[in-house]
Amino acid sequence: MLRLQYSQVVNVPSNTGFVLPRLLEHIPHPLLTDIIFSPGKVKAKLMALKQNSSPGLDNIHSQALITLASHIADPLGGLYQKPFEDTVLPQVWKNDVISPIYKGGCRSDPANYRLVTLLPVLSKVMEFIVADSVMDHLEKSGLLYPVQRGLRQNRSCATNLLLARDDWTYAVDQGKGVDVI
C-alpha cells in the first residue's frame, strides 16, 4: 500500500537531456582531497549522538557507542579511513530499514505517513564527519554564497528574513518602491 502511494508521489524522469557542466574545471580553489578520521573527531561525534535514536539493521544502539566512545574512537577512525580511501563502504553500512511514521489524519490513508530510513549508527557517525569536513572546506575556500543560509552555523531562515526586512525598510526609507509577495 505504501509502495503504491510513494511510487505515485515520486516522479523521476528517465532522461531530461540535462548534462552536468564540468564545474570542477573552472573552480580556482583547492579541492577537498582528504578527510582525516582522527580519534578526536570520532569521539566528539560519538558523544554527540542522540541517546534514544533507533539503531539500524546492525542493532548497535547509540547509547552503547556513547558509553564506549573513549575506547573505540581510535579503532573506529581507522575503520572509517580505509573505506573512505578505497571509496567503497562496507555493505552492512548501506543496509537500511524503511519505517513509516504516522503524520496525522486517517491511519488507513498511506498519504498520512512519511517514510524514514534507519541506517546503522556507525555509518551515520562517518557521514557526520564527512559532512563537517565538506562544509568546513566550503566555508574556508569561500565557495558558499554569502547569503546562503541553509545548513550553515549561526544562520537560519529567521536571520535571512530579518536581513530581507532590513533591505525592504531601507528601500522604503529611500523612497523606492518595494513589492513583496
Stockholm file with secondary structure:
# STOCKHOLM 1.0

chainA/1-181         MLRLQYSQVVNVPSNTGFVLPRLLEHIPHPLLTDIIFSPGKVKAKLMALKQNSSPGLDNIHSQALITLASHIADPLGGLYQKPFEDTVLPQVWKNDVISPIYKGGCRSDPANYRLVTLLPVLSKVMEFIVADSVMDHLEKSGLLYPVQRGLRQNRSCATNLLLARDDWTYAVDQGKGVDVI
#=GR chainA/1-181 SS CHHHHHHHHCCCCSCCCCCCCCGGGGCCSCCCCCCCCCHHHHHHHHHTSCTTCCCCTTCCCHHHHHHTHHHHHHHHHHHHHHHHHHTCCCHHHHCCEEEEEECSSCTTCGGGEEEEEECCHHHHHHHHHHHHHHHHHHHHTTCSCTTCCTTCTTCCHHHHHHHHHHHHHHHHHTTCCCCCC
#=GC SS_cons         CHHHHHHHHCCCCSCCCCCCCCGGGGCCSCCCCCCCCCHHHHHHHHHTSCTTCCCCTTCCCHHHHHHTHHHHHHHHHHHHHHHHHHTCCCHHHHCCEEEEEECSSCTTCGGGEEEEEECCHHHHHHHHHHHHHHHHHHHHTTCSCTTCCTTCTTCCHHHHHHHHHHHHHHHHHTTCCCCCC
//
